[in-house]
Amino acid sequence: MPFPSSLANGSQACTITTVHTLQTVNGPATVELHLDVNALAADETLEVAVNLKVLSGGTVRNLFTDNAKGGATEKIWRSGPIVILNAGATFTIMQPTGTGRTIDWNIAQLS
C-alpha cells in the first residue's frame, strides 16, 4: 500500500456566511480532508460539507455536512476516508458567525 500524499492544500480566509470551495477532486481516489481549526474562537463553528456525484452524468448531492467547533480539545478536524469514484467530489467550508478566520486545509490522498 503506498504512503498517503497531499493531493491539494491551502489556506482559506473565511468571509462570514459565504460558502468557500476548497477543492474539487476527480476520482477514482480515496481521500481524507484535514482542517486546522485552532483559529476558531470558543463560540465559533465552521460548517464543512462534502458533495459528490454518484454517476458522471448525475446531479451533485450532499454526502455529509458536519460542524467543527472552536475551543475544542482537538485542533484538527478530519473527515475520515471518502471514496470518490469517477464522478468527483467537492469540499466546502462556511463560517456562519463570529470573526472571519483563516483555515489551513489539506486533502490527503489515501489511494
N, CA, C and O of each residue as an XYZ file, in Angstrom:
444
protein
N       0.855     -1.186      0.000
C       0.000      0.000      0.000
C       0.896      1.242      0.000
O       1.776      1.360      0.852
N       0.687      2.170     -0.940
C       1.503      3.388     -0.988
C       1.216      4.287      0.203
O       0.130      4.255      0.782
N       2.205      5.083      0.553
C       2.067      6.029      1.654
C       1.156      7.177      1.215
O       1.267      7.634      0.078
N       0.253      7.659      2.089
C      -0.622      8.784      1.713
C       0.182     10.013      1.300
O       1.289     10.234      1.790
N      -0.381     10.804      0.399
C       0.271     12.029     -0.055
C      -0.740     13.168     -0.062
O      -1.948     12.939     -0.007
N      -0.238     14.387     -0.129
C      -1.110     15.557     -0.190
C      -1.566     15.765     -1.629
O      -0.752     15.997     -2.523
N      -2.873     15.679     -1.841
C      -3.445     15.875     -3.169
C      -3.639     17.360     -3.458
O      -3.410     17.815     -4.578
N      -4.063     18.115     -2.440
C      -4.285     19.557     -2.567
C      -4.267     20.147     -1.162
O      -4.619     19.473     -0.193
N      -3.854     21.410     -1.057
C      -3.833     22.069      0.252
C      -3.807     23.571      0.079
O      -3.560     24.075     -1.016
N      -4.063     24.284      1.161
C      -4.030     25.739      1.103
C      -4.534     26.365      2.386
O      -4.697     25.684      3.399
N      -4.778     27.650      2.341
C      -5.350     28.418      3.436
C      -6.542     29.181      2.879
O      -6.444     29.815      1.829
N      -7.672     29.117      3.587
C      -8.882     29.803      3.135
C      -9.271     30.866      4.150
O      -9.578     30.548      5.299
N      -9.260     32.138      3.729
C      -9.762     33.231      4.572
C     -11.283     33.221      4.457
O     -11.830     33.401      3.368
N     -11.956     33.013      5.573
C     -13.418     32.899      5.566
C     -14.082     34.267      5.623
O     -13.701     35.122      6.422
N     -15.074     34.463      4.771
C     -15.988     35.589      4.837
C     -17.269     35.039      5.434
O     -17.808     34.050      4.937
N     -17.767     35.667      6.496
C     -18.915     35.150      7.233
C     -20.089     34.893      6.280
O     -20.408     35.739      5.444
N     -20.721     33.738      6.405
C     -21.883     33.220      5.656
C     -21.603     32.911      4.183
O     -22.537     32.617      3.437
N     -20.359     32.970      3.753
C     -20.009     32.651      2.373
C     -19.492     31.223      2.297
O     -18.621     30.833      3.076
N     -20.022     30.443      1.367
C     -19.526     29.087      1.150
C     -18.265     29.184      0.297
O     -18.284     29.747     -0.798
N     -17.181     28.632      0.807
C     -15.892     28.652      0.114
C     -15.571     27.247     -0.373
O     -15.540     26.308      0.422
N     -15.333     27.093     -1.669
C     -14.935     25.804     -2.223
C     -13.436     25.650     -2.057
O     -12.657     26.462     -2.556
N     -13.037     24.598     -1.349
C     -11.618     24.336     -1.156
C     -11.022     23.651     -2.378
O      -9.977     24.055     -2.887
N     -11.714     22.595     -2.842
C     -11.173     21.824     -3.970
C     -12.245     20.887     -4.501
O     -13.102     20.417     -3.754
N     -12.186     20.621     -5.800
C     -12.957     19.542     -6.406
C     -11.965     18.473     -6.804
O     -10.985     18.748     -7.497
N     -12.222     17.245     -6.363
C     -11.319     16.124     -6.616
C     -12.026     15.124     -7.524
O     -13.123     14.662     -7.212
N     -11.398     14.796     -8.642
C     -11.945     13.783     -9.538
C     -11.367     12.426     -9.185
O     -10.203     12.312     -8.803
N     -12.184     11.412     -9.314
C     -11.779     10.062     -8.953
C     -11.170      9.335    -10.128
O     -10.998      9.907    -11.205
N     -10.851      8.094     -9.923
C     -11.075      7.390     -8.670
C      -9.980      7.706     -7.658
O      -8.808      7.835     -8.013
N     -10.375      7.827     -6.402
C      -9.433      8.092     -5.315
C     -10.131      7.884     -3.977
O     -11.355      7.967     -3.874
N      -9.339      7.618     -2.974
C      -9.814      7.643     -1.597
C      -9.041      8.757     -0.914
O      -7.810      8.748     -0.895
N      -9.770      9.722     -0.348
C      -9.136     10.912      0.225
C      -9.676     11.174      1.627
O     -10.673     10.590      2.051
N      -8.990     12.065      2.331
C      -9.440     12.498      3.651
C      -9.127     13.990      3.790
O      -8.007     14.422      3.515
N     -10.113     14.768      4.213
C      -9.949     16.207      4.406
C      -9.500     16.482      5.833
O     -10.077     15.958      6.786
N      -8.463     17.312      5.976
C      -7.974     17.752      7.288
C      -8.083     19.275      7.350
O      -7.681     19.970      6.417
N      -8.629     19.790      8.455
C      -8.746     21.233      8.677
C      -8.086     21.599      9.998
O      -8.307     20.936     11.011
N      -7.277     22.652      9.991
C      -6.700     23.182     11.228
C      -7.669     24.242     11.743
O      -7.738     25.339     11.190
N      -8.421     23.922     12.802
C      -9.465     24.822     13.319
C      -9.016     25.563     14.575
O      -9.847     26.091     15.314
N      -7.715     25.605     14.819
C      -7.193     26.274     16.004
C      -7.567     27.753     16.048
O      -7.712     28.314     17.134
N      -7.723     28.390     14.895
C      -8.030     29.824     14.846
C      -9.448     30.154     15.317
O      -9.723     31.302     15.665
N     -10.355     29.167     15.336
C     -11.741     29.438     15.737
C     -11.827     29.743     17.232
O     -11.211     29.058     18.048
N     -12.592     30.774     17.582
C     -12.856     31.092     18.987
C     -13.837     30.066     19.548
O     -14.491     29.342     18.798
N     -13.928     30.014     20.869
C     -14.745     29.004     21.549
C     -16.210     29.023     21.115
O     -16.859     27.977     21.130
N     -16.743     30.175     20.733
C     -18.159     30.264     20.349
C     -18.372     30.230     18.838
O     -19.472     30.517     18.366
N     -17.338     29.883     18.074
C     -17.434     29.862     16.617
C     -17.457     28.424     16.084
O     -16.889     27.512     16.684
N     -18.121     28.253     14.955
C     -18.146     26.955     14.279
C     -17.784     27.142     12.815
O     -17.827     28.246     12.274
N     -17.431     26.040     12.202
C     -17.130     26.003     10.788
C     -17.947     24.862     10.195
O     -17.798     23.711     10.607
N     -18.811     25.174      9.229
C     -19.615     24.143      8.575
C     -18.797     23.550      7.435
O     -18.331     24.262      6.546
N     -18.635     22.247      7.479
C     -17.844     21.525      6.488
C     -18.788     20.632      5.688
O     -19.585     19.897      6.270
N     -18.705     20.690      4.360
C     -19.585     19.859      3.532
C     -18.772     19.153      2.451
O     -17.799     19.685      1.917
N     -19.214     17.928      2.152
C     -18.655     17.169      1.037
C     -19.822     16.825      0.123
O     -20.804     16.218      0.550
N     -19.702     17.221     -1.134
C     -20.746     16.984     -2.136
C     -20.148     16.154     -3.259
O     -18.997     16.360     -3.644
N     -20.934     15.209     -3.788
C     -20.410     14.394     -4.880
C     -21.518     13.927     -5.811
O     -22.707     14.024     -5.510
N     -21.077     13.418     -6.952
C     -21.975     12.779     -7.918
C     -21.755     11.276     -7.807
O     -20.621     10.817     -7.675
N     -22.831     10.521     -7.859
C     -22.716      9.066     -7.855
C     -22.309      8.572     -9.241
O     -21.507      7.647     -9.368
N     -22.867      9.194    -10.275
C     -22.532      8.859    -11.652
C     -22.016     10.104    -12.366
O     -22.372     11.223    -11.996
N     -21.185      9.920    -13.382
C     -20.597     11.048    -14.108
C     -21.635     12.044    -14.600
O     -21.412     13.251    -14.499
N     -22.758     11.582    -15.125
C     -23.791     12.467    -15.639
C     -24.826     12.854    -14.603
O     -25.819     13.506    -14.926
N     -24.601     12.457    -13.353
C     -25.590     12.684    -12.300
C     -25.564     14.082    -11.714
O     -24.833     14.959    -12.175
N     -26.373     14.268    -10.694
C     -26.506     15.544    -10.004
C     -25.608     15.555     -8.765
O     -25.512     14.555     -8.053
N     -24.960     16.679     -8.515
C     -24.145     16.829     -7.304
C     -25.076     16.840     -6.094
O     -26.043     17.600     -6.049
N     -24.773     15.987     -5.117
C     -25.588     15.895     -3.899
C     -24.683     15.919     -2.679
O     -23.498     15.592     -2.750
N     -25.274     16.315     -1.556
C     -24.532     16.375     -0.301
C     -24.304     14.969      0.248
O     -25.255     14.225      0.485
N     -23.039     14.613      0.446
C     -22.687     13.345      1.091
C     -22.805     13.497      2.605
O     -23.404     12.656      3.274
N     -22.231     14.578      3.142
C     -22.405     14.889      4.555
C     -22.024     16.333      4.842
O     -21.257     16.958      4.111
N     -22.586     16.837      5.933
C     -22.241     18.150      6.471
C     -21.953     17.964      7.949
O     -22.672     17.242      8.639
N     -20.905     18.611      8.438
C     -20.522     18.498      9.841
C     -20.089     19.874     10.318
O     -19.805     20.756      9.509
N     -20.038     20.057     11.636
C     -19.579     21.311     12.224
C     -18.309     21.082     13.027
O     -18.267     20.235     13.920
N     -17.275     21.849     12.699
C     -16.056     21.873     13.505
C     -16.234     23.011     14.500
O     -16.598     24.121     14.113
N     -15.983     22.748     15.762
C     -16.242     23.729     16.813
C     -14.954     24.347     17.337
O     -13.962     23.654     17.562
N     -14.987     25.666     17.527
C     -13.867     26.355     18.135
C     -13.785     26.012     19.618
O     -14.791     25.667     20.238
N     -12.590     26.109     20.181
C     -12.411     25.839     21.603
C     -12.364     24.365     21.950
O     -12.210     24.018     23.121
N     -12.493     23.492     20.970
C     -12.457     22.050     21.232
C     -11.031     21.616     21.544
O     -10.070     22.279     21.152
N     -10.903     20.512     22.243
C      -9.582     19.959     22.550
C      -8.853     19.590     21.270
O      -7.649     19.812     21.145
N      -9.596     19.019     20.310
C      -8.998     18.623     19.033
C      -8.906     19.849     18.135
O      -9.924     20.450     17.791
N      -7.717     20.209     17.764
C      -7.498     21.389     16.915
C      -7.456     21.040     15.429
O      -7.406     21.930     14.580
N      -7.475     19.749     15.118
C      -7.523     19.283     13.739
C      -8.837     18.536     13.546
O      -9.125     17.577     14.263
N      -9.635     18.979     12.570
C     -10.870     18.272     12.207
C     -10.525     17.408     11.001
O      -9.799     17.853     10.112
N     -11.041     16.164     10.958
C     -10.806     15.318      9.785
C     -12.084     14.608      9.387
O     -12.924     14.284     10.226
N     -12.214     14.376      8.106
C     -13.442     13.801      7.554
C     -13.540     12.300      7.714
O     -14.645     11.761      7.765
N     -12.429     11.620      7.793
C     -12.419     10.172      7.631
C     -12.334      9.877      6.146
O     -12.528     10.781      5.333
N     -12.052      8.642      5.769
C     -11.871      8.306      4.355
C     -13.144      8.539      3.525
O     -14.248      8.200      3.951
N     -12.967      9.117      2.347
C     -14.064      9.353      1.407
C     -13.671      8.702      0.086
O     -12.649      9.043     -0.510
N     -14.493      7.765     -0.359
C     -14.237      7.075     -1.621
C     -14.898      7.870     -2.743
O     -16.104      8.119     -2.720
N     -14.090      8.263     -3.722
C     -14.577      9.023     -4.870
C     -14.433      8.134     -6.095
O     -13.333      7.686     -6.420
N     -15.528      7.884     -6.763
C     -15.464      7.094     -7.979
C     -15.120      8.021     -9.134
O     -14.375      8.977     -8.920
N     -15.601      7.805    -10.305
C     -15.217      8.602    -11.466
C     -15.808     10.000    -11.505
O     -15.315     10.852    -12.244
N     -16.856     10.258    -10.723
C     -17.606     11.498    -10.882
C     -17.028     12.689    -10.127
O     -17.261     13.823    -10.546
N     -16.300     12.498     -9.053
C     -15.680     13.596     -8.334
C     -16.439     14.052     -7.109
O     -17.615     13.736     -6.932
N     -15.738     14.810     -6.255
C     -16.306     15.346     -5.014
C     -15.803     16.768     -4.804
O     -14.682     17.104     -5.186
N     -16.642     17.597     -4.195
C     -16.288     18.989     -3.899
C     -16.318     19.189     -2.387
O     -17.255     18.760     -1.713
N     -15.283     19.844     -1.861
C     -15.136     20.100     -0.435
C     -15.338     21.589     -0.179
O     -14.674     22.423     -0.795
N     -16.259     21.927      0.735
C     -16.538     23.335      1.037
C     -16.520     23.581      2.542
O     -16.726     22.668      3.342
N     -16.269     24.842      2.908
C     -16.400     25.288      4.292
C     -17.178     26.594      4.315
O     -17.179     27.351      3.344
N     -17.842     26.846      5.447
C     -18.579     28.096      5.644
C     -18.573     28.413      7.133
O     -18.908     27.569      7.964
N     -18.187     29.643      7.456
C     -18.215     30.101      8.842
C     -19.457     30.981      9.017
O     -19.514     32.083      8.472
N     -20.460     30.499      9.781
C     -21.731     31.229      9.856
C     -21.713     32.495     10.712
O     -22.455     33.434     10.426
N     -20.884     32.539     11.755
C     -20.880     33.695     12.657
C     -19.469     33.956     13.165
O     -18.544     33.182     12.917
N     -19.330     35.067     13.885
C     -18.050     35.381     14.524
C     -17.180     36.266     13.660
O     -17.666     36.994     12.796
N     -15.887     36.189     13.910
C     -14.891     36.926     13.149
C     -14.348     36.008     12.073
O     -13.989     34.867     12.365
N     -14.278     36.472     10.847
C     -13.770     35.635      9.758
C     -12.369     35.140     10.058
O     -11.475     35.937     10.342
N     -12.171     33.848      9.997
C     -10.887     33.216     10.326
C     -10.250     32.630      9.076
O     -10.936     32.348      8.094
N      -8.945     32.449      9.117
C      -8.233     31.765      8.043
C      -8.006     30.327      8.477
O      -7.455     30.068      9.547
N      -8.438     29.392      7.633
C      -8.382     27.974      7.941
C      -7.391     27.297      6.988
O      -7.541     27.373      5.768
N      -6.384     26.638      7.554
C      -5.472     25.828      6.756
C      -6.124     24.487      6.491
O      -6.782     23.932      7.371
N      -5.949     23.959      5.289
C      -6.580     22.691      4.926
C      -5.669     21.843      4.072
O      -4.758     22.342      3.411
N      -5.934     20.542      4.098
C      -5.184     19.588      3.293
C      -6.114     18.433      2.911
O      -6.892     17.955      3.735
N      -6.025     17.999      1.673
C      -6.729     16.799      1.242
C      -5.650     15.740      1.012
O      -4.836     15.844      0.095
N      -5.668     14.724      1.870
C      -4.697     13.642      1.766
C      -5.243     12.567      0.838
O      -6.394     12.151      0.976
N      -4.427     12.117     -0.104
C      -4.830     11.027     -0.979
C      -4.346      9.724     -0.349
O      -3.147      9.482     -0.204
N      -5.324      8.892      0.019
C      -5.018      7.628      0.686
C      -4.772      6.509     -0.316
O      -4.001      5.587     -0.048
N      -5.431      6.593     -1.476
C      -5.190      5.609     -2.539
C      -5.625      6.184     -3.874
O      -5.507      5.516     -4.901
